Amino acid sequence: MKERKRTYGKAYFPLSCEKWTAYFLCLFGGWAGAHKFYEGKTAQGILYLLTFGLLGLGWIIDLMVILCRKGNYYDT
């Protein structure tokens, strides 16, 4: 079972995401924020959707960041 983190009295349960799923979502749908929606970051996903991946710059940076993460799973 995942470790619970407490944030201002509310329980916080991080999402567990697969690295390669997030990478391929970013590769093919990064301009639309598909990987952000997968990670549970809805506000950032909408921002990417409206700005075409932060004009492509955020999309490319996210591809590199996802590849640098250790392990096949990570908590968002």
N, CA, C, O and CB atoms as a CASP TS submission, in Angstrom:
PFRMAT TS
TARGET T0000
AUTHOR 0000-0000-0000
METHOD Language model
MODEL 1
PARENT N/A
ATOM      1  N   MET     1       0.839  -1.177   0.000  1.00  0.00           N
ATOM      2  CA  MET     1       0.000   0.000   0.000  1.00  0.00           C
ATOM      3  C   MET     1       0.883   1.239   0.000  1.00  0.00           C
ATOM      4  O   MET     1       1.951   1.260   0.611  1.00  0.00           O
ATOM      5  CB  MET     1      -0.954  -0.001   1.212  1.00  0.00           C
ATOM      6  N   LYS     2       0.427   2.246  -0.681  1.00  0.00           N
ATOM      7  CA  LYS     2       1.197   3.481  -0.803  1.00  0.00           C
ATOM      8  C   LYS     2       1.227   4.237   0.518  1.00  0.00           C
ATOM      9  O   LYS     2       0.294   4.184   1.319  1.00  0.00           O
ATOM     10  CB  LYS     2       0.613   4.368  -1.905  1.00  0.00           C
ATOM     11  N   GLU     3       2.326   4.934   0.710  1.00  0.00           N
ATOM     12  CA  GLU     3       2.472   5.774   1.893  1.00  0.00           C
ATOM     13  C   GLU     3       1.569   6.997   1.752  1.00  0.00           C
ATOM     14  O   GLU     3       1.514   7.615   0.689  1.00  0.00           O
ATOM     15  CB  GLU     3       3.954   6.201   2.095  1.00  0.00           C
ATOM     16  N   ARG     4       0.875   7.337   2.810  1.00  0.00           N
ATOM     17  CA  ARG     4      -0.013   8.493   2.789  1.00  0.00           C
ATOM     18  C   ARG     4       0.753   9.743   3.176  1.00  0.00           C
ATOM     19  O   ARG     4       1.517   9.750   4.141  1.00  0.00           O
ATOM     20  CB  ARG     4      -1.207   8.284   3.731  1.00  0.00           C
ATOM     21  N   LYS     5       0.541  10.780   2.419  1.00  0.00           N
ATOM     22  CA  LYS     5       1.132  12.074   2.740  1.00  0.00           C
ATOM     23  C   LYS     5       0.014  12.989   3.206  1.00  0.00           C
ATOM     24  O   LYS     5      -1.076  12.988   2.635  1.00  0.00           O
ATOM     25  CB  LYS     5       1.893  12.684   1.513  1.00  0.00           C
ATOM     26  N   ARG     6       0.282  13.755   4.225  1.00  0.00           N
ATOM     27  CA  ARG     6      -0.732  14.670   4.745  1.00  0.00           C
ATOM     28  C   ARG     6      -0.428  16.075   4.266  1.00  0.00           C
ATOM     29  O   ARG     6       0.706  16.542   4.372  1.00  0.00           O
ATOM     30  CB  ARG     6      -0.790  14.621   6.291  1.00  0.00           C
ATOM     31  N   THR     7      -1.436  16.748   3.740  1.00  0.00           N
ATOM     32  CA  THR     7      -1.292  18.110   3.262  1.00  0.00           C
ATOM     33  C   THR     7      -2.426  18.941   3.832  1.00  0.00           C
ATOM     34  O   THR     7      -3.571  18.815   3.399  1.00  0.00           O
ATOM     35  CB  THR     7      -1.282  18.165   1.714  1.00  0.00           C
ATOM     36  N   TYR     8      -2.116  19.785   4.793  1.00  0.00           N
ATOM     37  CA  TYR     8      -3.090  20.689   5.404  1.00  0.00           C
ATOM     38  C   TYR     8      -4.346  19.968   5.866  1.00  0.00           C
ATOM     39  O   TYR     8      -5.457  20.461   5.671  1.00  0.00           O
ATOM     40  CB  TYR     8      -3.464  21.777   4.431  1.00  0.00           C
ATOM     41  N   GLY     9      -4.172  18.806   6.475  1.00  0.00           N
ATOM     42  CA  GLY     9      -5.293  18.084   7.045  1.00  0.00           C
ATOM     43  C   GLY     9      -6.050  17.226   6.047  1.00  0.00           C
ATOM     44  O   GLY     9      -6.965  16.504   6.443  1.00  0.00           O
ATOM     45  N   LYS    10      -5.707  17.278   4.780  1.00  0.00           N
ATOM     46  CA  LYS    10      -6.373  16.466   3.773  1.00  0.00           C
ATOM     47  C   LYS    10      -5.441  15.342   3.348  1.00  0.00           C
ATOM     48  O   LYS    10      -4.231  15.535   3.236  1.00  0.00           O
ATOM     49  CB  LYS    10      -6.797  17.325   2.553  1.00  0.00           C
ATOM     50  N   ALA    11      -6.012  14.173   3.115  1.00  0.00           N
ATOM     51  CA  ALA    11      -5.207  13.048   2.667  1.00  0.00           C
ATOM     52  C   ALA    11      -4.813  13.265   1.216  1.00  0.00           C
ATOM     53  O   ALA    11      -5.626  13.703   0.402  1.00  0.00           O
ATOM     54  CB  ALA    11      -5.971  11.714   2.837  1.00  0.00           C
ATOM     55  N   TYR    12      -3.569  12.959   0.897  1.00  0.00           N
ATOM     56  CA  TYR    12      -3.055  13.097  -0.459  1.00  0.00           C
ATOM     57  C   TYR    12      -2.534  11.746  -0.906  1.00  0.00           C
ATOM     58  O   TYR    12      -1.642  11.181  -0.275  1.00  0.00           O
ATOM     59  CB  TYR    12      -1.941  14.182  -0.540  1.00  0.00           C
ATOM     60  N   PHE    13      -3.075  11.236  -1.972  1.00  0.00           N
ATOM     61  CA  PHE    13      -2.644   9.966  -2.521  1.00  0.00           C
ATOM     62  C   PHE    13      -2.079  10.214  -3.917  1.00  0.00           C
ATOM     63  O   PHE    13      -2.845  10.475  -4.844  1.00  0.00           O
ATOM     64  CB  PHE    13      -3.816   8.941  -2.558  1.00  0.00           C
ATOM     65  N   PRO    14      -0.761  10.139  -4.092  1.00  0.00           N
ATOM     66  CA  PRO    14      -0.179  10.393  -5.414  1.00  0.00           C
ATOM     67  C   PRO    14      -0.587   9.310  -6.404  1.00  0.00           C
ATOM     68  O   PRO    14      -0.762   8.150  -6.031  1.00  0.00           O
ATOM     69  CB  PRO    14       1.354  10.473  -5.324  1.00  0.00           C
ATOM     70  N   LEU    15      -0.734   9.694  -7.654  1.00  0.00           N
ATOM     71  CA  LEU    15      -1.058   8.742  -8.698  1.00  0.00           C
ATOM     72  C   LEU    15       0.204   7.989  -9.093  1.00  0.00           C
ATOM     73  O   LEU    15       1.297   8.555  -9.112  1.00  0.00           O
ATOM     74  CB  LEU    15      -1.684   9.451  -9.919  1.00  0.00           C
ATOM     75  N   SER    16       0.046   6.727  -9.402  1.00  0.00           N
ATOM     76  CA  SER    16       1.161   5.936  -9.881  1.00  0.00           C
ATOM     77  C   SER    16       1.031   5.826 -11.395  1.00  0.00           C
ATOM     78  O   SER    16       0.038   5.305 -11.903  1.00  0.00           O
ATOM     79  CB  SER    16       1.199   4.527  -9.203  1.00  0.00           C
ATOM     80  N   CYS    17       2.029   6.314 -12.106  1.00  0.00           N
ATOM     81  CA  CYS    17       1.990   6.336 -13.562  1.00  0.00           C
ATOM     82  C   CYS    17       3.144   5.525 -14.124  1.00  0.00           C
ATOM     83  O   CYS    17       4.215   5.445 -13.522  1.00  0.00           O
ATOM     84  CB  CYS    17       2.039   7.779 -14.090  1.00  0.00           C
ATOM     85  N   GLU    18       2.911   4.923 -15.291  1.00  0.00           N
ATOM     86  CA  GLU    18       3.975   4.205 -15.971  1.00  0.00           C
ATOM     87  C   GLU    18       4.762   5.180 -16.833  1.00  0.00           C
ATOM     88  O   GLU    18       4.196   6.002 -17.554  1.00  0.00           O
ATOM     89  CB  GLU    18       3.406   3.047 -16.826  1.00  0.00           C
ATOM     90  N   LYS    19       6.071   5.068 -16.740  1.00  0.00           N
ATOM     91  CA  LYS    19       6.969   5.969 -17.453  1.00  0.00           C
ATOM     92  C   LYS    19       6.758   5.904 -18.965  1.00  0.00           C
ATOM     93  O   LYS    19       6.657   6.944 -19.616  1.00  0.00           O
ATOM     94  CB  LYS    19       8.414   5.637 -17.116  1.00  0.00           C
ATOM     95  N   TRP    20       6.692   4.714 -19.524  1.00  0.00           N
ATOM     96  CA  TRP    20       6.624   4.573 -20.976  1.00  0.00           C
ATOM     97  C   TRP    20       5.258   4.950 -21.523  1.00  0.00           C
ATOM     98  O   TRP    20       5.158   5.431 -22.652  1.00  0.00           O
ATOM     99  CB  TRP    20       6.958   3.154 -21.378  1.00  0.00           C
ATOM    100  N   THR    21       4.213   4.743 -20.748  1.00  0.00           N
ATOM    101  CA  THR    21       2.887   5.197 -21.176  1.00  0.00           C
ATOM    102  C   THR    21       2.873   6.713 -21.252  1.00  0.00           C
ATOM    103  O   THR    21       2.384   7.289 -22.224  1.00  0.00           O
ATOM    104  CB  THR    21       1.785   4.691 -20.210  1.00  0.00           C
ATOM    105  N   ALA    22       3.410   7.358 -20.223  1.00  0.00           N
ATOM    106  CA  ALA    22       3.475   8.819 -20.213  1.00  0.00           C
ATOM    107  C   ALA    22       4.346   9.329 -21.351  1.00  0.00           C
ATOM    108  O   ALA    22       4.026  10.349 -21.962  1.00  0.00           O
ATOM    109  CB  ALA    22       4.013   9.325 -18.871  1.00  0.00           C
ATOM    110  N   TYR    23       5.448   8.632 -21.647  1.00  0.00           N
ATOM    111  CA  TYR    23       6.346   9.067 -22.713  1.00  0.00           C
ATOM    112  C   TYR    23       5.656   9.022 -24.077  1.00  0.00           C
ATOM    113  O   TYR    23       5.726   9.982 -24.844  1.00  0.00           O
ATOM    114  CB  TYR    23       7.603   8.197 -22.732  1.00  0.00           C
ATOM    115  N   PHE    24       4.993   7.907 -24.374  1.00  0.00           N
ATOM    116  CA  PHE    24       4.354   7.793 -25.682  1.00  0.00           C
ATOM    117  C   PHE    24       3.138   8.705 -25.807  1.00  0.00           C
ATOM    118  O   PHE    24       2.842   9.197 -26.896  1.00  0.00           O
ATOM    119  CB  PHE    24       3.946   6.353 -25.938  1.00  0.00           C
ATOM    120  N   LEU    25       2.433   8.934 -24.702  1.00  0.00           N
ATOM    121  CA  LEU    25       1.360   9.922 -24.730  1.00  0.00           C
ATOM    122  C   LEU    25       1.928  11.305 -25.014  1.00  0.00           C
ATOM    123  O   LEU    25       1.334  12.084 -25.759  1.00  0.00           O
ATOM    124  CB  LEU    25       0.586   9.922 -23.401  1.00  0.00           C
ATOM    125  N   CYS    26       3.065  11.606 -24.426  1.00  0.00           N
ATOM    126  CA  CYS    26       3.720  12.896 -24.661  1.00  0.00           C
ATOM    127  C   CYS    26       4.228  12.988 -26.091  1.00  0.00           C
ATOM    128  O   CYS    26       4.099  14.034 -26.727  1.00  0.00           O
ATOM    129  CB  CYS    26       4.880  13.103 -23.673  1.00  0.00           C
ATOM    130  N   LEU    27       4.795  11.921 -26.597  1.00  0.00           N
ATOM    131  CA  LEU    27       5.358  11.919 -27.940  1.00  0.00           C
ATOM    132  C   LEU    27       4.291  12.165 -29.006  1.00  0.00           C
ATOM    133  O   LEU    27       4.497  12.958 -29.925  1.00  0.00           O
ATOM    134  CB  LEU    27       6.061  10.599 -28.206  1.00  0.00           C
ATOM    135  N   PHE    28       3.149  11.483 -28.879  1.00  0.00           N
ATOM    136  CA  PHE    28       2.121  11.572 -29.908  1.00  0.00           C
ATOM    137  C   PHE    28       1.004  12.573 -29.592  1.00  0.00           C
ATOM    138  O   PHE    28       0.336  13.060 -30.503  1.00  0.00           O
ATOM    139  CB  PHE    28       1.524  10.222 -30.123  1.00  0.00           C
ATOM    140  N   GLY    29       0.802  12.879 -28.323  1.00  0.00           N
ATOM    141  CA  GLY    29      -0.276  13.803 -27.967  1.00  0.00           C
ATOM    142  C   GLY    29       0.157  14.893 -27.017  1.00  0.00           C
ATOM    143  O   GLY    29      -0.666  15.499 -26.331  1.00  0.00           O
ATOM    144  N   GLY    30       1.459  15.141 -26.980  1.00  0.00           N
ATOM    145  CA  GLY    30       1.997  16.138 -26.063  1.00  0.00           C
ATOM    146  C   GLY    30       1.527  17.544 -26.361  1.00  0.00           C
ATOM    147  O   GLY    30       1.368  18.353 -25.446  1.00  0.00           O
ATOM    148  N   TRP    31       1.300  17.847 -27.635  1.00  0.00           N
ATOM    149  CA  TRP    31       0.820  19.181 -28.005  1.00  0.00           C
ATOM    150  C   TRP    31      -0.565  19.447 -27.412  1.00  0.00           C
ATOM    151  O   TRP    31      -0.955  20.598 -27.215  1.00  0.00           O
ATOM    152  CB  TRP    31       0.779  19.332 -29.537  1.00  0.00           C
ATOM    153  N   ALA    32      -1.314  18.355 -27.126  1.00  0.00           N
ATOM    154  CA  ALA    32      -2.652  18.487 -26.562  1.00  0.00           C
ATOM    155  C   ALA    32      -2.675  18.214 -25.065  1.00  0.00           C
ATOM    156  O   ALA    32      -3.739  18.262 -24.448  1.00  0.00           O
ATOM    157  CB  ALA    32      -3.604  17.549 -27.266  1.00  0.00           C
ATOM    158  N   GLY    33      -1.519  17.928 -24.470  1.00  0.00           N
ATOM    159  CA  GLY    33      -1.443  17.698 -23.030  1.00  0.00           C
ATOM    160  C   GLY    33      -1.908  16.330 -22.586  1.00  0.00           C
ATOM    161  O   GLY    33      -2.280  16.156 -21.426  1.00  0.00           O
ATOM    162  N   ALA    34      -1.897  15.349 -23.482  1.00  0.00           N
ATOM    163  CA  ALA    34      -2.378  14.004 -23.142  1.00  0.00           C
ATOM    164  C   ALA    34      -1.628  13.413 -21.951  1.00  0.00           C
ATOM    165  O   ALA    34      -2.236  12.777 -21.090  1.00  0.00           O
ATOM    166  CB  ALA    34      -2.239  13.078 -24.346  1.00  0.00           C
ATOM    167  N   HIS    35      -0.322  13.617 -21.898  1.00  0.00           N
ATOM    168  CA  HIS    35       0.474  13.071 -20.797  1.00  0.00           C
ATOM    169  C   HIS    35       0.150  13.775 -19.480  1.00  0.00           C
ATOM    170  O   HIS    35       0.226  13.151 -18.421  1.00  0.00           O
ATOM    171  CB  HIS    35       1.973  13.200 -21.107  1.00  0.00           C
ATOM    172  N   LYS    36      -0.206  15.045 -19.521  1.00  0.00           N
ATOM    173  CA  LYS    36      -0.576  15.771 -18.303  1.00  0.00           C
ATOM    174  C   LYS    36      -1.908  15.264 -17.753  1.00  0.00           C
ATOM    175  O   LYS    36      -2.063  15.119 -16.540  1.00  0.00           O
ATOM    176  CB  LYS    36      -0.659  17.285 -18.581  1.00  0.00           C
ATOM    177  N   PHE    37      -2.866  14.994 -18.634  1.00  0.00           N
ATOM    178  CA  PHE    37      -4.137  14.427 -18.195  1.00  0.00           C
ATOM    179  C   PHE    37      -3.923  13.043 -17.594  1.00  0.00           C
ATOM    180  O   PHE    37      -4.554  12.697 -16.595  1.00  0.00           O
ATOM    181  CB  PHE    37      -5.130  14.354 -19.367  1.00  0.00           C
ATOM    182  N   TYR    38      -3.037  12.246 -18.197  1.00  0.00           N
ATOM    183  CA  TYR    38      -2.718  10.910 -17.690  1.00  0.00           C
ATOM    184  C   TYR    38      -2.116  10.986 -16.292  1.00  0.00           C
ATOM    185  O   TYR    38      -2.411  10.138 -15.449  1.00  0.00           O
ATOM    186  CB  TYR    38      -1.752  10.191 -18.641  1.00  0.00           C
ATOM    187  N   GLU    39      -1.281  11.983 -16.033  1.00  0.00           N
ATOM    188  CA  GLU    39      -0.640  12.149 -14.734  1.00  0.00           C
ATOM    189  C   GLU    39      -1.567  12.764 -13.701  1.00  0.00           C
ATOM    190  O   GLU    39      -1.194  12.883 -12.533  1.00  0.00           O
ATOM    191  CB  GLU    39       0.591  12.999 -14.875  1.00  0.00           C
ATOM    192  N   GLY    40      -2.764  13.154 -14.105  1.00  0.00           N
ATOM    193  CA  GLY    40      -3.723  13.735 -13.171  1.00  0.00           C
ATOM    194  C   GLY    40      -3.559  15.232 -12.997  1.00  0.00           C
ATOM    195  O   GLY    40      -4.129  15.811 -12.072  1.00  0.00           O
ATOM    196  N   LYS    41      -2.800  15.862 -13.859  1.00  0.00           N
ATOM    197  CA  LYS    41      -2.563  17.307 -13.792  1.00  0.00           C
ATOM    198  C   LYS    41      -3.479  17.994 -14.806  1.00  0.00           C
ATOM    199  O   LYS    41      -3.041  18.433 -15.869  1.00  0.00           O
ATOM    200  CB  LYS    41      -1.052  17.652 -14.071  1.00  0.00           C
ATOM    201  N   THR    42      -4.754  18.074 -14.449  1.00  0.00           N
ATOM    202  CA  THR    42      -5.783  18.552 -15.369  1.00  0.00           C
ATOM    203  C   THR    42      -5.568  20.002 -15.787  1.00  0.00           C
ATOM    204  O   THR    42      -5.720  20.329 -16.963  1.00  0.00           O
ATOM    205  CB  THR    42      -7.144  18.404 -14.738  1.00  0.00           C
ATOM    206  N   ALA    43      -5.222  20.867 -14.854  1.00  0.00           N
ATOM    207  CA  ALA    43      -5.038  22.286 -15.180  1.00  0.00           C
ATOM    208  C   ALA    43      -3.893  22.461 -16.175  1.00  0.00           C
ATOM    209  O   ALA    43      -4.010  23.243 -17.119  1.00  0.00           O
ATOM    210  CB  ALA    43      -4.763  23.109 -13.899  1.00  0.00           C
ATOM    211  N   GLN    44      -2.794  21.745 -15.974  1.00  0.00           N
ATOM    212  CA  GLN    44      -1.677  21.828 -16.909  1.00  0.00           C
ATOM    213  C   GLN    44      -2.056  21.221 -18.259  1.00  0.00           C
ATOM    214  O   GLN    44      -1.615  21.705 -19.302  1.00  0.00           O
ATOM    215  CB  GLN    44      -0.441  21.118 -16.333  1.00  0.00           C
ATOM    216  N   GLY    45      -2.862  20.174 -18.247  1.00  0.00           N
ATOM    217  CA  GLY    45      -3.329  19.566 -19.488  1.00  0.00           C
ATOM    218  C   GLY    45      -4.155  20.539 -20.309  1.00  0.00           C
ATOM    219  O   GLY    45      -4.005  20.608 -21.529  1.00  0.00           O
ATOM    220  N   ILE    46      -5.023  21.289 -19.652  1.00  0.00           N
ATOM    221  CA  ILE    46      -5.832  22.288 -20.345  1.00  0.00           C
ATOM    222  C   ILE    46      -4.941  23.400 -20.889  1.00  0.00           C
ATOM    223  O   ILE    46      -5.155  23.875 -22.005  1.00  0.00           O
ATOM    224  CB  ILE    46      -6.905  22.871 -19.402  1.00  0.00           C
ATOM    225  N   LEU    47      -3.946  23.817 -20.113  1.00  0.00           N
ATOM    226  CA  LEU    47      -3.000  24.833 -20.578  1.00  0.00           C
ATOM    227  C   LEU    47      -2.269  24.357 -21.826  1.00  0.00           C
ATOM    228  O   LEU    47      -2.133  25.115 -22.786  1.00  0.00           O
ATOM    229  CB  LEU    47      -1.990  25.178 -19.471  1.00  0.00           C
ATOM    230  N   TYR    48      -1.797  23.117 -21.827  1.00  0.00           N
ATOM    231  CA  TYR    48      -1.110  22.559 -22.993  1.00  0.00           C
ATOM    232  C   TYR    48      -2.066  22.478 -24.185  1.00  0.00           C
ATOM    233  O   TYR    48      -1.669  22.738 -25.320  1.00  0.00           O
ATOM    234  CB  TYR    48      -0.535  21.159 -22.667  1.00  0.00           C
ATOM    235  N   LEU    49      -3.305  22.124 -23.928  1.00  0.00           N
ATOM    236  CA  LEU    49      -4.293  22.006 -24.993  1.00  0.00           C
ATOM    237  C   LEU    49      -4.556  23.354 -25.655  1.00  0.00           C
ATOM    238  O   LEU    49      -4.685  23.433 -26.876  1.00  0.00           O
ATOM    239  CB  LEU    49      -5.594  21.428 -24.446  1.00  0.00           C
ATOM    240  N   LEU    50      -4.634  24.400 -24.863  1.00  0.00           N
ATOM    241  CA  LEU    50      -4.938  25.733 -25.384  1.00  0.00           C
ATOM    242  C   LEU    50      -3.734  26.416 -26.030  1.00  0.00           C
ATOM    243  O   LEU    50      -3.907  27.298 -26.871  1.00  0.00           O
ATOM    244  CB  LEU    50      -5.467  26.602 -24.273  1.00  0.00           C
ATOM    245  N   THR    51      -2.509  26.017 -25.647  1.00  0.00           N
ATOM    246  CA  THR    51      -1.308  26.680 -26.171  1.00  0.00           C
ATOM    247  C   THR    51      -0.468  25.764 -27.051  1.00  0.00           C
ATOM    248  O   THR    51       0.685  26.076 -27.350  1.00  0.00           O
ATOM    249  CB  THR    51      -0.460  27.193 -25.027  1.00  0.00           C
ATOM    250  N   PHE    52      -1.040  24.626 -27.471  1.00  0.00           N
ATOM    251  CA  PHE    52      -0.331  23.654 -28.303  1.00  0.00           C
ATOM    252  C   PHE    52       1.006  23.257 -27.680  1.00  0.00           C
ATOM    253  O   PHE    52       2.057  23.363 -28.313  1.00  0.00           O
ATOM    254  CB  PHE    52      -0.106  24.222 -29.707  1.00  0.00           C
ATOM    255  N   GLY    53       0.949  22.804 -26.441  1.00  0.00           N
ATOM    256  CA  GLY    53       2.149  22.316 -25.744  1.00  0.00           C
ATOM    257  C   GLY    53       3.113  23.422 -25.401  1.00  0.00           C
ATOM    258  O   GLY    53       4.328  23.263 -25.522  1.00  0.00           O
ATOM    259  N   LEU    54       2.565  24.555 -24.968  1.00  0.00           N
ATOM    260  CA  LEU    54       3.366  25.742 -24.659  1.00  0.00           C
ATOM    261  C   LEU    54       4.236  26.112 -25.863  1.00  0.00           C
ATOM    262  O   LEU    54       5.440  26.340 -25.748  1.00  0.00           O
ATOM    263  CB  LEU    54       4.248  25.499 -23.403  1.00  0.00           C
ATOM    264  N   LEU    55       3.577  26.159 -27.011  1.00  0.00           N
ATOM    265  CA  LEU    55       4.201  26.501 -28.298  1.00  0.00           C
ATOM    266  C   LEU    55       5.301  25.507 -28.700  1.00  0.00           C
ATOM    267  O   LEU    55       6.250  25.865 -29.397  1.00  0.00           O
ATOM    268  CB  LEU    55       4.788  27.911 -28.231  1.00  0.00           C
ATOM    269  N   GLY    56       5.158  24.279 -28.259  1.00  0.00           N
ATOM    270  CA  GLY    56       6.105  23.222 -28.606  1.00  0.00           C
ATOM    271  C   GLY    56       7.281  23.116 -27.658  1.00  0.00           C
ATOM    272  O   GLY    56       7.900  22.056 -27.558  1.00  0.00           O
ATOM    273  N   LEU    57       7.597  24.184 -26.968  1.00  0.00           N
ATOM    274  CA  LEU    57       8.752  24.166 -26.063  1.00  0.00           C
ATOM    275  C   LEU    57       8.502  23.269 -24.846  1.00  0.00           C
ATOM    276  O   LEU    57       9.363  22.465 -24.488  1.00  0.00           O
ATOM    277  CB  LEU    57       9.083  25.592 -25.600  1.00  0.00           C
ATOM    278  N   GLY    58       7.349  23.398 -24.216  1.00  0.00           N
ATOM    279  CA  GLY    58       7.012  22.569 -23.060  1.00  0.00           C
ATOM    280  C   GLY    58       6.922  21.101 -23.429  1.00  0.00           C
ATOM    281  O   GLY    58       7.289  20.224 -22.648  1.00  0.00           O
ATOM    282  N   TRP    59       6.433  20.851 -24.622  1.00  0.00           N
ATOM    283  CA  TRP    59       6.301  19.489 -25.129  1.00  0.00           C
ATOM    284  C   TRP    59       7.671  18.820 -25.230  1.00  0.00           C
ATOM    285  O   TRP    59       7.837  17.689 -24.775  1.00  0.00           O
ATOM    286  CB  TRP    59       5.604  19.489 -26.501  1.00  0.00           C
ATOM    287  N   ILE    60       8.638  19.494 -25.810  1.00  0.00           N
ATOM    288  CA  ILE    60       9.990  18.942 -25.976  1.00  0.00           C
ATOM    289  C   ILE    60      10.675  18.762 -24.621  1.00  0.00           C
ATOM    290  O   ILE    60      11.340  17.752 -24.392  1.00  0.00           O
ATOM    291  CB  ILE    60      10.841  19.859 -26.880  1.00  0.00           C
ATOM    292  N   ILE    61      10.517  19.721 -23.738  1.00  0.00           N
ATOM    293  CA  ILE    61      11.114  19.620 -22.400  1.00  0.00           C
ATOM    294  C   ILE    61      10.522  18.441 -21.648  1.00  0.00           C
ATOM    295  O   ILE    61      11.250  17.694 -20.993  1.00  0.00           O
ATOM    296  CB  ILE    61      10.898  20.923 -21.602  1.00  0.00           C
ATOM    297  N   ASP    62       9.203  18.264 -21.733  1.00  0.00           N
ATOM    298  CA  ASP    62       8.553  17.147 -21.042  1.00  0.00           C
ATOM    299  C   ASP    62       9.034  15.800 -21.565  1.00  0.00           C
ATOM    300  O   ASP    62       9.160  14.855 -20.787  1.00  0.00           O
ATOM    301  CB  ASP    62       7.042  17.245 -21.189  1.00  0.00           C
ATOM    302  N   LEU    63       9.304  15.688 -22.858  1.00  0.00           N
ATOM    303  CA  LEU    63       9.839  14.435 -23.403  1.00  0.00           C
ATOM    304  C   LEU    63      11.167  14.076 -22.733  1.00  0.00           C
ATOM    305  O   LEU    63      11.396  12.922 -22.371  1.00  0.00           O
ATOM    306  CB  LEU    63      10.028  14.548 -24.932  1.00  0.00           C
ATOM    307  N   MET    64      12.027  15.063 -22.574  1.00  0.00           N
ATOM    308  CA  MET    64      13.326  14.818 -21.940  1.00  0.00           C
ATOM    309  C   MET    64      13.177  14.524 -20.448  1.00  0.00           C
ATOM    310  O   MET    64      13.873  13.658 -19.919  1.00  0.00           O
ATOM    311  CB  MET    64      14.249  16.021 -22.144  1.00  0.00           C
ATOM    312  N   VAL    65      12.284  15.231 -19.769  1.00  0.00           N
ATOM    313  CA  VAL    65      12.083  15.031 -18.329  1.00  0.00           C
ATOM    314  C   VAL    65      11.541  13.636 -18.051  1.00  0.00           C
ATOM    315  O   VAL    65      11.988  12.973 -17.115  1.00  0.00           O
ATOM    316  CB  VAL    65      11.124  16.094 -17.762  1.00  0.00           C
ATOM    317  N   ILE    66      10.590  13.190 -18.849  1.00  0.00           N
ATOM    318  CA  ILE    66      10.013  11.856 -18.644  1.00  0.00           C
ATOM    319  C   ILE    66      11.073  10.783 -18.861  1.00  0.00           C
ATOM    320  O   ILE    66      11.114   9.804 -18.116  1.00  0.00           O
ATOM    321  CB  ILE    66       8.815  11.626 -19.596  1.00  0.00           C
ATOM    322  N   LEU    67      11.932  10.946 -19.867  1.00  0.00           N
ATOM    323  CA  LEU    67      12.989   9.960 -20.118  1.00  0.00           C
ATOM    324  C   LEU    67      14.004   9.894 -18.979  1.00  0.00           C
ATOM    325  O   LEU    67      14.600   8.842 -18.748  1.00  0.00           O
ATOM    326  CB  LEU    67      13.705  10.284 -21.418  1.00  0.00           C
ATOM    327  N   CYS    68      14.204  10.981 -18.278  1.00  0.00           N
ATOM    328  CA  CYS    68      15.199  11.026 -17.201  1.00  0.00           C
ATOM    329  C   CYS    68      14.682  10.468 -15.880  1.00  0.00           C
ATOM    330  O   CYS    68      15.459  10.298 -14.940  1.00  0.00           O
ATOM    331  CB  CYS    68      15.659  12.444 -16.993  1.00  0.00           C
ATOM    332  N   ARG    69      13.412  10.185 -15.792  1.00  0.00           N
ATOM    333  CA  ARG    69      12.866   9.628 -14.543  1.00  0.00           C
ATOM    334  C   ARG    69      13.348   8.210 -14.346  1.00  0.00           C
ATOM    335  O   ARG    69      13.464   7.433 -15.294  1.00  0.00           O
ATOM    336  CB  ARG    69      11.327   9.665 -14.547  1.00  0.00           C
ATOM    337  N   LYS    70      13.626   7.890 -13.098  1.00  0.00           N
ATOM    338  CA  LYS    70      14.128   6.547 -12.774  1.00  0.00           C
ATOM    339  C   LYS    70      12.972   5.576 -12.616  1.00  0.00           C
ATOM    340  O   LYS    70      11.907   5.948 -12.124  1.00  0.00           O
ATOM    341  CB  LYS    70      14.978   6.573 -11.485  1.00  0.00           C
ATOM    342  N   GLY    71      13.171   4.362 -13.023  1.00  0.00           N
ATOM    343  CA  GLY    71      12.180   3.313 -12.854  1.00  0.00           C
ATOM    344  C   GLY    71      11.068   3.376 -13.878  1.00  0.00           C
ATOM    345  O   GLY    71      10.956   4.333 -14.645  1.00  0.00           O
ATOM    346  N   ASN    72      10.246   2.336 -13.877  1.00  0.00           N
ATOM    347  CA  ASN    72       9.123   2.262 -14.816  1.00  0.00           C
ATOM    348  C   ASN    72       7.885   2.955 -14.267  1.00  0.00           C
ATOM    349  O   ASN    72       6.984   3.303 -15.031  1.00  0.00           O
ATOM    350  CB  ASN    72       8.799   0.809 -15.138  1.00  0.00           C
ATOM    351  N   TYR    73       7.828   3.159 -12.967  1.00  0.00           N
ATOM    352  CA  TYR    73       6.679   3.801 -12.346  1.00  0.00           C
ATOM    353  C   TYR    73       7.160   5.017 -11.576  1.00  0.00           C
ATOM    354  O   TYR    73       8.283   5.038 -11.074  1.00  0.00           O
ATOM    355  CB  TYR    73       5.918   2.819 -11.415  1.00  0.00           C
ATOM    356  N   TYR    74       6.326   6.009 -11.487  1.00  0.00           N
ATOM    357  CA  TYR    74       6.649   7.185 -10.680  1.00  0.00           C
ATOM    358  C   TYR    74       5.363   7.773 -10.128  1.00  0.00           C
ATOM    359  O   TYR    74       4.278   7.582 -10.677  1.00  0.00           O
ATOM    360  CB  TYR    74       7.425   8.244 -11.512  1.00  0.00           C
ATOM    361  N   ASP    75       5.516   8.484  -9.037  1.00  0.00           N
ATOM    362  CA  ASP    75       4.374   9.147  -8.402  1.00  0.00           C
ATOM    363  C   ASP    75       4.323  10.586  -8.847  1.00  0.00           C
ATOM    364  O   ASP    75       5.342  11.275  -8.861  1.00  0.00           O
ATOM    365  CB  ASP    75       4.458   9.060  -6.863  1.00  0.00           C
ATOM    366  N   THR    76       3.145  11.043  -9.210  1.00  0.00           N
ATOM    367  CA  THR    76       2.993  12.429  -9.638  1.00  0.00           C
ATOM    368  C   THR    76       2.636  13.297  -8.466  1.00  0.00           C
ATOM    369  O   THR    76       2.464  14.506  -8.624  1.00  0.00           O
ATOM    370  CB  THR    76       1.937  12.555 -10.725  1.00  0.00           C
TER
END
